[in-house]
């Protein structure tokens, strides 16, 4: 019974590792879908912020980094404030973008 339990736990760990988000894939998606507004390092594009009359939060900021992964994915999917939803970034791509944003801190 103990051996069976150990095998089950190892299989669960292996399965979760296969589903882990990929920050390097997220960087590629970020560069094509997010960078024009959020800038290459996540600090925000001043021209876009001025045009939309918003203060963009730096994605490296403690405020943004304190958000849960689910909160960040919800912002990507639903938008926030003047930010429109990013319809092209869903599922695993959204997970990957969140993983990349985590590397910015």
C-alpha positions as MATLAB code, in Angstrom:
seq = 'XXXXXXXXXXXXXXXXXXXXXXXXXXXXXXXXXXXXXXXXXXXXXXXXXXXXXXXXXXXXXXXXXXXXXXXXXXXXXXXXXXXXXXXXXXXXXXXXXXXXXXXXX';
ca = [
       0.000    0.000    0.000;
       2.819    2.379    0.896;
       4.556    1.723   -2.425;
       1.338    2.447   -4.261;
       0.974    5.746   -2.397;
       4.560    6.742   -3.219;
       4.021    5.927   -6.911;
       0.815    7.966   -6.921;
       2.600   10.965   -5.387;
       5.460   10.728   -7.873;
       2.999   10.552  -10.766;
       1.170   13.624   -9.448;
       4.437   15.558   -9.145;
       5.462   14.560  -12.669;
       2.072   15.588  -14.066;
       2.221   18.989  -12.395;
       5.742   19.537  -13.711;
       4.496   18.871  -17.238;
       1.753   21.460  -16.781;
       4.010   24.109  -15.237;
       3.968   27.458  -16.969;
       6.874   28.312  -19.250;
       8.290   31.801  -18.619;
      10.371   31.803  -21.811;
       7.289   30.983  -23.893;
       5.483   33.679  -21.895;
       8.167   36.202  -22.848;
       7.487   35.509  -26.527;
       3.740   36.021  -26.045;
       4.387   39.122  -23.905;
       6.591   40.607  -26.632;
       3.901   40.145  -29.276;
       0.772   40.905  -27.256;
       1.705   43.059  -24.242;
       4.965   44.896  -24.844;
       3.518   47.649  -27.029;
       1.611   49.007  -24.006;
       3.556   47.637  -21.037;
       7.046   48.165  -22.443;
       9.905   45.693  -22.795;
      10.664   45.583  -19.049;
       7.073   45.980  -17.817;
       7.465   49.625  -16.750;
       4.811   50.832  -19.190;
       4.970   52.727  -22.456;
       4.802   56.455  -21.575;
       3.256   57.379  -24.933;
       0.417   54.872  -24.464;
      -0.126   55.980  -20.865;
      -0.325   59.613  -21.985;
      -2.642   58.825  -24.894;
      -5.090   56.904  -22.664;
      -4.562   59.284  -19.728;
      -3.711   56.483  -17.310;
      -0.978   55.719  -14.836;
       0.313   52.294  -15.788;
       1.560   50.229  -12.913;
       5.024   48.852  -13.360;
       4.674   45.077  -13.655;
       7.725   44.768  -11.387;
       6.013   46.750   -8.619;
       5.168   45.101   -5.306;
       1.477   45.893   -5.971;
       1.396   43.912   -9.201;
       3.671   41.135   -7.958;
       1.403   40.700   -4.895;
      -1.545   39.801   -7.142;
      -2.286   36.098   -7.411;
      -1.708   34.252  -10.659;
      -5.477   33.948  -11.029;
      -5.854   37.718  -10.565;
      -3.279   38.396  -13.290;
      -4.942   35.907  -15.653;
      -8.310   37.566  -14.971;
      -6.838   40.955  -15.901;
      -5.469   39.487  -19.128;
      -8.810   37.830  -19.927;
     -11.168   40.598  -18.796;
      -9.100   43.761  -18.898;
      -8.959   46.316  -16.104;
      -9.783   49.988  -16.182;
      -8.990   51.216  -19.691;
      -7.078   48.036  -20.521;
      -9.124   45.910  -22.888;
      -9.169   42.103  -22.642;
      -6.371   40.427  -24.566;
      -8.434   37.919  -26.537;
      -5.377   36.399  -28.210;
      -3.856   35.337  -24.862;
      -5.812   32.476  -23.302;
      -5.233   29.143  -21.598;
      -1.620   28.036  -21.415;
      -0.451   31.245  -23.102;
      -1.936   33.287  -20.238;
      -0.247   30.987  -17.712;
       3.035   31.484  -19.547;
       2.661   35.285  -19.586;
       1.989   35.276  -15.854;
       5.098   33.136  -15.332;
       7.098   35.660  -17.368;
       5.677   38.631  -15.430;
       6.840   36.894  -12.248;
      10.410   36.930  -13.601;
      10.318   40.730  -13.907;
      10.424   41.322  -10.140;
];
